[in-house]
């Protein structure tokens, strides 16, 4: 069997795939192919069984020892044989397997289940390798980072399913072993990054990845901007919302993200980077890499939570680019600083921020001053153009808060516990899945418009759903095709124009 790595182009981007090319199997493999055991969860063990390799047998026997509550020792282990005996003195229990014609497959030659010793429950509970055995059994529980499976859950399941009563410390160690088996040591995750970035660059042409190390060659920053986001940037709103969220892995750190919204009001993550902390240097490096990947657009602006490091970084990397404060963060500061009239100010403040005309804004600001003059002074000192729609120098559209990055932080909440390699791969697969889902949805849409404006128009005027614009030179004529012709809705995009 020959292993090849190929790259296939897809509509959602490029993805690396591994293919196995069929070749003629050896007579040994063909003889046992229908009987070969490949799963480590095999519970029934008999003489004559064939396993795909010695590692599979070792896992099966570890599980078997847990279910039957006894220990075994390894008498012989080589590439040709695997021989187990009971740890009790003069016990007849034994398990023997050997390879088949020097292949990787092993066959059970002899298995005596009868114990002639009394070493059972107590010796298993005292076994130093209990955490390793139990940890290997619960690995599938941790495949999905969103799954919550606590040491207490392990303790309960081991007692109910296998009749083994373990201490909390034993099951806690078992969980740590399971995570180590599945994800490796957290320190090793950093050493995988150079190879991982190299594979990404080869698989996704146009992608931008950067890895920065400190003077002592230790990890410092890692930046990723996927090619699908870069190629779609020119079609999205030039409003970049940035924020940072803390990581919960062994070495901690911060993940900085930049996102925007597409025409359908969906979140589009533009870039993500892992840094040591939120400071002037890390944000400056982040925006330098962002500018290299996305450049600068007309009417481009940044929405942030009034972090001083972000303000300094944008003024250096994007001099003259306007930045706006999240109006929700401003409100939380008002609520925490000024204790007067919260109930009255709540709706009034947000209405003021969303005002479309100066008259509306001034009228509502006067009401705020009547309730608490200090709040008006606070908002004035921030700068009306930082949080008010009517005073904004560029059109921020609907993006007046940092909600889109806060929502992204919620989505990756559980993944923040992963080692850095697994975290970056989780982000890549997440964004690729979102891109593919939206592409399929767009292909099946009955309208040229996205669902968001269609829904908005239908709420404002239901009859607008049945209008069609037919171009005549530089002019357009609008025809009412009637509400009774709902069946034509799906054919609107095919009308001659």
Secondary structure, DSSP 4 states (H G I P E B T S, - for coil): -EEEEEEEEETTEEEEEEEEE--PPPHHHHHHTTTEE--TT-----TT-EES-HHHHHHHHHHHHHHHT--EEEEEESSSEEEEEESSTT---EEEEEESTTSS-EEEEEEE----S--SHHHHHT-TTHHHHHHHHSGGGGSSTT----HHHHHHHHHHHH-----HHHHHHHHHHHHHHHH--HHHHHHTHHHHHHHHHHHSTT-EEEEEE-TTS-EEEEEEE-HHHHHHGGGS-SEEEEEEEE--STT--EEEEEEEE-TTS-EEEEEEEEESSSSHHHHHHHHHHHHHHH---TT-EEEE---HHHHHHHHHHSTT--EEE-HHHHHHHHHHH--S-HHHHHHHHHHHHT-SSHHHHHHHHHHHHHH-HHHHHHHHHH-HHHH-TTT-SS--TT--SSHHHHHHHHHTTGGGGS-HHHHHHHHHHHHHHHHHHHHHHHHT-SSSS-HHHHHHHHHH-GGGGGEEEEEETTEEEEEE--GGGGGGGGGGGGS--
